[in-house]
Amino acid sequence: MYELFVLGQLMTGDKHGYLLQESLKRAIGPFRRISSGTLYPLLGRMADQGWIRLRIEEEQEGDVPAKSTA
């Protein structure tokens, strides 16, 4: 189920994992939540299967590197 949601969200453009998680919270409401511990391994499996590509953004001065999906 979550795979389809992620693919649907990525059809509109690249998104950070955090943004995907927030979009999912809005879509399914407060009764069913997806934790980071579920979402990020899911994104990794989808990348391993070739469904998506993960991109690590370059670190800017003072920033922590962030992952986004494409």
VORODO-114365 format. One record per atom (N, C-alpha, C, O): residue in one letter; x, y, z; residue number from 1; atom name. Coordinates in steps of 0.1 Angstrom, whole numbers, plus 2048, in hexadecimal, padded with zeros to 3 digits. Example, Ala and Ser with C-alpha at 12.3 -4.5 7.8 and 13.67 -1.06 7.14 Angstrom:
REM residues 2
@res A&u 884&v 7C7&w 84E&n 1&atom N
@res A&u 87B&v 7D3&w 84E&n 1&atom CA
@res A&u 884&v 7DF&w 84E&n 1&atom C
@res A&u 88E&v 7DF&w 855&n 1&atom O
@res S&u 880&v 7EA&w 847&n 2&atom N
@res S&u 889&v 7F5&w 847&n 2&atom CA
@res S&u 881&v 800&w 84F&n 2&atom C
@res S&u 886&v 80B&w 850&n 2&atom O
***
This chain:
REM residues 70
@res M&u 808&v 7F4&w 800&n 1&atom N
@res M&u 800&v 800&w 800&n 1&atom CA
@res M&u 809&v 80D&w 800&n 1&atom C
@res M&u 806&v 816&w 7F8&n 1&atom O
@res Y&u 813&v 80D&w 809&n 2&atom N
@res Y&u 81B&v 819&w 80A&n 2&atom CA
@res Y&u 823&v 81B&w 7FD&n 2&atom C
@res Y&u 826&v 826&w 7F9&n 2&atom O
@res E&u 827&v 810&w 7F6&n 3&atom N
@res E&u 82E&v 811&w 7EA&n 3&atom CA
@res E&u 827&v 819&w 7DF&n 3&atom C
@res E&u 82C&v 822&w 7D9&n 3&atom O
@res L&u 81A&v 817&w 7DE&n 4&atom N
@res L&u 812&v 81E&w 7D4&n 4&atom CA
@res L&u 810&v 82C&w 7D8&n 4&atom C
@res L&u 811&v 835&w 7CF&n 4&atom O
@res F&u 80F&v 82F&w 7E5&n 5&atom N
@res F&u 80E&v 83D&w 7E9&n 5&atom CA
@res F&u 81B&v 845&w 7E5&n 5&atom C
@res F&u 81B&v 850&w 7E0&n 5&atom O
@res V&u 827&v 83E&w 7E8&n 6&atom N
@res V&u 834&v 845&w 7E6&n 6&atom CA
@res V&u 835&v 847&w 7D7&n 6&atom C
@res V&u 839&v 852&w 7D3&n 6&atom O
@res L&u 832&v 83D&w 7CF&n 7&atom N
@res L&u 833&v 83F&w 7C0&n 7&atom CA
@res L&u 82A&v 84A&w 7BB&n 7&atom C
@res L&u 82E&v 852&w 7B3&n 7&atom O
@res G&u 81E&v 84A&w 7C0&n 8&atom N
@res G&u 814&v 855&w 7BC&n 8&atom CA
@res G&u 819&v 863&w 7C0&n 8&atom C
@res G&u 818&v 86C&w 7B8&n 8&atom O
@res Q&u 81F&v 864&w 7CC&n 9&atom N
@res Q&u 824&v 871&w 7D0&n 9&atom CA
@res Q&u 830&v 875&w 7C8&n 9&atom C
@res Q&u 832&v 881&w 7C5&n 9&atom O
@res L&u 839&v 86C&w 7C4&n 10&atom N
@res L&u 845&v 86F&w 7BC&n 10&atom CA
@res L&u 842&v 872&w 7AE&n 10&atom C
@res L&u 84A&v 877&w 7A6&n 10&atom O
@res M&u 836&v 86F&w 7A9&n 11&atom N
@res M&u 832&v 873&w 79B&n 11&atom CA
@res M&u 832&v 882&w 799&n 11&atom C
@res M&u 833&v 886&w 78E&n 11&atom O
@res T&u 830&v 889&w 7A4&n 12&atom N
@res T&u 830&v 898&w 7A3&n 12&atom CA
@res T&u 83D&v 89E&w 7A5&n 12&atom C
@res T&u 83F&v 8AA&w 7A3&n 12&atom O
@res G&u 848&v 896&w 7A8&n 13&atom N
@res G&u 855&v 89B&w 7AA&n 13&atom CA
@res G&u 85C&v 895&w 7B5&n 13&atom C
@res G&u 857&v 88E&w 7BD&n 13&atom O
@res D&u 869&v 899&w 7B6&n 14&atom N
@res D&u 872&v 894&w 7C1&n 14&atom CA
@res D&u 86C&v 898&w 7CF&n 14&atom C
@res D&u 867&v 8A3&w 7D0&n 14&atom O
@res K&u 86E&v 890&w 7D9&n 15&atom N
@res K&u 869&v 893&w 7E6&n 15&atom CA
@res K&u 873&v 88D&w 7F0&n 15&atom C
@res K&u 878&v 883&w 7EF&n 15&atom O
@res H&u 875&v 895&w 7FB&n 16&atom N
@res H&u 87C&v 88F&w 806&n 16&atom CA
@res H&u 873&v 885&w 80E&n 16&atom C
@res H&u 867&v 886&w 80D&n 16&atom O
@res G&u 87A&v 87C&w 815&n 17&atom N
@res G&u 872&v 872&w 81D&n 17&atom CA
@res G&u 869&v 879&w 827&n 17&atom C
@res G&u 85E&v 874&w 829&n 17&atom O
@res Y&u 86E&v 884&w 82D&n 18&atom N
@res Y&u 865&v 88B&w 837&n 18&atom CA
@res Y&u 859&v 890&w 830&n 18&atom C
@res Y&u 84E&v 88F&w 836&n 18&atom O
@res L&u 85A&v 896&w 824&n 19&atom N
@res L&u 84E&v 89B&w 81D&n 19&atom CA
@res L&u 844&v 88F&w 819&n 19&atom C
@res L&u 838&v 891&w 81A&n 19&atom O
@res L&u 84A&v 884&w 815&n 20&atom N
@res L&u 841&v 878&w 812&n 20&atom CA
@res L&u 83A&v 874&w 81F&n 20&atom C
@res L&u 82E&v 871&w 81E&n 20&atom O
@res Q&u 841&v 874&w 82A&n 21&atom N
@res Q&u 83A&v 870&w 837&n 21&atom CA
@res Q&u 82F&v 87A&w 83B&n 21&atom C
@res Q&u 825&v 876&w 83F&n 21&atom O
@res E&u 832&v 887&w 839&n 22&atom N
@res E&u 827&v 891&w 83C&n 22&atom CA
@res E&u 81C&v 890&w 833&n 22&atom C
@res E&u 810&v 891&w 837&n 22&atom O
@res S&u 81E&v 88D&w 826&n 23&atom N
@res S&u 813&v 88C&w 81C&n 23&atom CA
@res S&u 80A&v 880&w 820&n 23&atom C
@res S&u 7FE&v 880&w 81F&n 23&atom O
@res L&u 811&v 875&w 824&n 24&atom N
@res L&u 80A&v 869&w 828&n 24&atom CA
@res L&u 801&v 86B&w 834&n 24&atom C
@res L&u 7F6&v 866&w 835&n 24&atom O
@res K&u 807&v 872&w 83E&n 25&atom N
@res K&u 7FF&v 876&w 84A&n 25&atom CA
@res K&u 7F2&v 87D&w 846&n 25&atom C
@res K&u 7E7&v 87A&w 84C&n 25&atom O
@res R&u 7F3&v 887&w 83D&n 26&atom N
@res R&u 7E8&v 88F&w 839&n 26&atom CA
@res R&u 7DE&v 886&w 831&n 26&atom C
@res R&u 7D2&v 888&w 833&n 26&atom O
@res A&u 7E3&v 87D&w 829&n 27&atom N
@res A&u 7DA&v 875&w 821&n 27&atom CA
@res A&u 7D2&v 86A&w 828&n 27&atom C
@res A&u 7C6&v 868&w 825&n 27&atom O
@res I&u 7D8&v 864&w 832&n 28&atom N
@res I&u 7D1&v 859&w 839&n 28&atom CA
@res I&u 7CC&v 85D&w 847&n 28&atom C
@res I&u 7C5&v 855&w 84E&n 28&atom O
@res G&u 7CF&v 869&w 84B&n 29&atom N
@res G&u 7CA&v 86D&w 858&n 29&atom CA
@res G&u 7D2&v 868&w 864&n 29&atom C
@res G&u 7DC&v 862&w 863&n 29&atom O
@res P&u 7CD&v 86C&w 870&n 30&atom N
@res P&u 7D4&v 869&w 87C&n 30&atom CA
@res P&u 7D3&v 85B&w 881&n 30&atom C
@res P&u 7DA&v 857&w 88A&n 30&atom O
@res F&u 7CB&v 853&w 87B&n 31&atom N
@res F&u 7C8&v 845&w 880&n 31&atom CA
@res F&u 7D3&v 83B&w 87C&n 31&atom C
@res F&u 7D4&v 831&w 882&n 31&atom O
@res R&u 7D9&v 83E&w 871&n 32&atom N
@res R&u 7E3&v 834&w 86C&n 32&atom CA
@res R&u 7EF&v 83D&w 868&n 32&atom C
@res R&u 7EF&v 845&w 85F&n 32&atom O
@res R&u 7FA&v 83A&w 86F&n 33&atom N
@res R&u 806&v 842&w 86C&n 33&atom CA
@res R&u 812&v 839&w 867&n 33&atom C
@res R&u 812&v 82D&w 869&n 33&atom O
@res I&u 81B&v 840&w 860&n 34&atom N
@res I&u 827&v 839&w 85B&n 34&atom CA
@res I&u 833&v 83F&w 862&n 34&atom C
@res I&u 834&v 84B&w 861&n 34&atom O
@res S&u 83A&v 837&w 869&n 35&atom N
@res S&u 846&v 83C&w 870&n 35&atom CA
@res S&u 852&v 83D&w 866&n 35&atom C
@res S&u 852&v 837&w 85C&n 35&atom O
@res S&u 85C&v 845&w 86A&n 36&atom N
@res S&u 868&v 846&w 863&n 36&atom CA
@res S&u 86F&v 838&w 862&n 36&atom C
@res S&u 875&v 835&w 858&n 36&atom O
@res G&u 86D&v 830&w 86C&n 37&atom N
@res G&u 873&v 823&w 86C&n 37&atom CA
@res G&u 86C&v 819&w 863&n 37&atom C
@res G&u 872&v 80F&w 85F&n 37&atom O
@res T&u 861&v 81D&w 85E&n 38&atom N
@res T&u 85A&v 815&w 853&n 38&atom CA
@res T&u 85C&v 81C&w 846&n 38&atom C
@res T&u 85F&v 814&w 83C&n 38&atom O
@res L&u 85C&v 829&w 845&n 39&atom N
@res L&u 85D&v 82F&w 838&n 39&atom CA
@res L&u 86A&v 82E&w 831&n 39&atom C
@res L&u 86C&v 82B&w 826&n 39&atom O
@res Y&u 875&v 831&w 839&n 40&atom N
@res Y&u 882&v 832&w 833&n 40&atom CA
@res Y&u 887&v 824&w 82E&n 40&atom C
@res Y&u 88D&v 823&w 824&n 40&atom O
@res P&u 885&v 819&w 836&n 41&atom N
@res P&u 888&v 80C&w 830&n 41&atom CA
@res P&u 880&v 809&w 824&n 41&atom C
@res P&u 885&v 802&w 81B&n 41&atom O
@res L&u 873&v 80D&w 824&n 42&atom N
@res L&u 86B&v 80B&w 818&n 42&atom CA
@res L&u 871&v 812&w 80C&n 42&atom C
@res L&u 872&v 80C&w 801&n 42&atom O
@res L&u 875&v 81E&w 80E&n 43&atom N
@res L&u 87C&v 826&w 803&n 43&atom CA
@res L&u 888&v 81E&w 7FE&n 43&atom C
@res L&u 88B&v 81E&w 7F2&n 43&atom O
@res G&u 890&v 819&w 808&n 44&atom N
@res G&u 89C&v 811&w 804&n 44&atom CA
@res G&u 899&v 805&w 7FC&n 44&atom C
@res G&u 89F&v 802&w 7F2&n 44&atom O
@res R&u 88E&v 7FE&w 800&n 45&atom N
@res R&u 88A&v 7F2&w 7F8&n 45&atom CA
@res R&u 885&v 7F6&w 7EA&n 45&atom C
@res R&u 888&v 7EF&w 7E1&n 45&atom O
@res M&u 87E&v 800&w 7EA&n 46&atom N
@res M&u 879&v 805&w 7DC&n 46&atom CA
@res M&u 885&v 809&w 7D3&n 46&atom C
@res M&u 884&v 806&w 7C7&n 46&atom O
@res A&u 88F&v 80F&w 7D9&n 47&atom N
@res A&u 89B&v 812&w 7D1&n 47&atom CA
@res A&u 8A2&v 806&w 7CD&n 47&atom C
@res A&u 8A7&v 805&w 7C2&n 47&atom O
@res D&u 8A3&v 7FC&w 7D6&n 48&atom N
@res D&u 8AA&v 7F0&w 7D3&n 48&atom CA
@res D&u 8A3&v 7E8&w 7C7&n 48&atom C
@res D&u 8AA&v 7E2&w 7BF&n 48&atom O
@res Q&u 896&v 7E9&w 7C7&n 49&atom N
@res Q&u 88E&v 7E3&w 7BC&n 49&atom CA
@res Q&u 88E&v 7EB&w 7AF&n 49&atom C
@res Q&u 888&v 7E6&w 7A5&n 49&atom O
@res G&u 893&v 7F7&w 7B0&n 50&atom N
@res G&u 894&v 7FF&w 7A4&n 50&atom CA
@res G&u 887&v 807&w 7A1&n 50&atom C
@res G&u 885&v 80D&w 797&n 50&atom O
@res W&u 87E&v 808&w 7AB&n 51&atom N
@res W&u 872&v 810&w 7AA&n 51&atom CA
@res W&u 874&v 81F&w 7AB&n 51&atom C
@res W&u 86E&v 827&w 7A4&n 51&atom O
@res I&u 87E&v 822&w 7B3&n 52&atom N
@res I&u 881&v 831&w 7B5&n 52&atom CA
@res I&u 891&v 832&w 7B6&n 52&atom C
@res I&u 898&v 828&w 7B7&n 52&atom O
@res R&u 895&v 83E&w 7B5&n 53&atom N
@res R&u 8A4&v 841&w 7B7&n 53&atom CA
@res R&u 8A5&v 84A&w 7C3&n 53&atom C
@res R&u 89D&v 854&w 7C5&n 53&atom O
@res L&u 8AE&v 847&w 7CC&n 54&atom N
@res L&u 8B1&v 850&w 7D8&n 54&atom CA
@res L&u 8BC&v 859&w 7D4&n 54&atom C
@res L&u 8C5&v 855&w 7CD&n 54&atom O
@res R&u 8BA&v 865&w 7D8&n 55&atom N
@res R&u 8C5&v 86F&w 7D5&n 55&atom CA
@res R&u 8C9&v 876&w 7E2&n 55&atom C
@res R&u 8C0&v 87A&w 7EA&n 55&atom O
@res I&u 8D6&v 876&w 7E5&n 56&atom N
@res I&u 8DB&v 87D&w 7F0&n 56&atom CA
@res I&u 8DF&v 88B&w 7EC&n 56&atom C
@res I&u 8E8&v 88C&w 7E4&n 56&atom O
@res E&u 8DA&v 895&w 7F2&n 57&atom N
@res E&u 8DD&v 8A2&w 7EE&n 57&atom CA
@res E&u 8EA&v 8A6&w 7F5&n 57&atom C
@res E&u 8EE&v 8A2&w 7FF&n 57&atom O
@res E&u 8F1&v 8AF&w 7EE&n 58&atom N
@res E&u 8FE&v 8B4&w 7F2&n 58&atom CA
@res E&u 8FC&v 8BC&w 7FF&n 58&atom C
@res E&u 8F3&v 8C3&w 801&n 58&atom O
@res E&u 906&v 8BA&w 808&n 59&atom N
@res E&u 905&v 8C1&w 814&n 59&atom CA
@res E&u 90A&v 8D0&w 812&n 59&atom C
@res E&u 914&v 8D2&w 80C&n 59&atom O
@res Q&u 902&v 8D9&w 818&n 60&atom N
@res Q&u 906&v 8E7&w 818&n 60&atom CA
@res Q&u 90C&v 8EA&w 825&n 60&atom C
@res Q&u 909&v 8E3&w 82F&n 60&atom O
@res E&u 913&v 8F5&w 826&n 61&atom N
@res E&u 91A&v 8F8&w 833&n 61&atom CA
@res E&u 910&v 8F9&w 83E&n 61&atom C
@res E&u 906&v 900&w 83E&n 61&atom O
@res G&u 912&v 8F0&w 849&n 62&atom N
@res G&u 90A&v 8F0&w 854&n 62&atom CA
@res G&u 8FE&v 8E7&w 853&n 62&atom C
@res G&u 8F6&v 8E6&w 85D&n 62&atom O
@res D&u 8FB&v 8E1&w 848&n 63&atom N
@res D&u 8EF&v 8D9&w 846&n 63&atom CA
@res D&u 8F3&v 8CA&w 847&n 63&atom C
@res D&u 8FE&v 8C6&w 846&n 63&atom O
@res V&u 8E9&v 8C2&w 84A&n 64&atom N
@res V&u 8EA&v 8B4&w 84A&n 64&atom CA
@res V&u 8E5&v 8AF&w 83D&n 64&atom C
@res V&u 8DB&v 8B4&w 838&n 64&atom O
@res P&u 8EC&v 8A5&w 836&n 65&atom N
@res P&u 8E8&v 8A0&w 829&n 65&atom CA
@res P&u 8DA&v 89B&w 82A&n 65&atom C
@res P&u 8D6&v 894&w 834&n 65&atom O
@res A&u 8D2&v 89D&w 820&n 66&atom N
@res A&u 8C4&v 898&w 820&n 66&atom CA
@res A&u 8C2&v 88F&w 814&n 66&atom C
@res A&u 8C9&v 890&w 80A&n 66&atom O
@res K&u 8B9&v 885&w 816&n 67&atom N
@res K&u 8B6&v 87C&w 80B&n 67&atom CA
@res K&u 8A9&v 880&w 805&n 67&atom C
@res K&u 8A0&v 885&w 80C&n 67&atom O
@res S&u 8A8&v 87F&w 7F8&n 68&atom N
@res S&u 89B&v 881&w 7F1&n 68&atom CA
@res S&u 899&v 875&w 7E7&n 68&atom C
@res S&u 8A3&v 86E&w 7E4&n 68&atom O
@res T&u 88D&v 873&w 7E3&n 69&atom N
@res T&u 88B&v 869&w 7DA&n 69&atom CA
@res T&u 886&v 86E&w 7CC&n 69&atom C
@res T&u 880&v 879&w 7CB&n 69&atom O
@res A&u 889&v 867&w 7C2&n 70&atom N
@res A&u 885&v 86B&w 7B5&n 70&atom CA
@res A&u 880&v 85F&w 7AD&n 70&atom C
@res A&u 87C&v 860&w 7A2&n 70&atom O
***
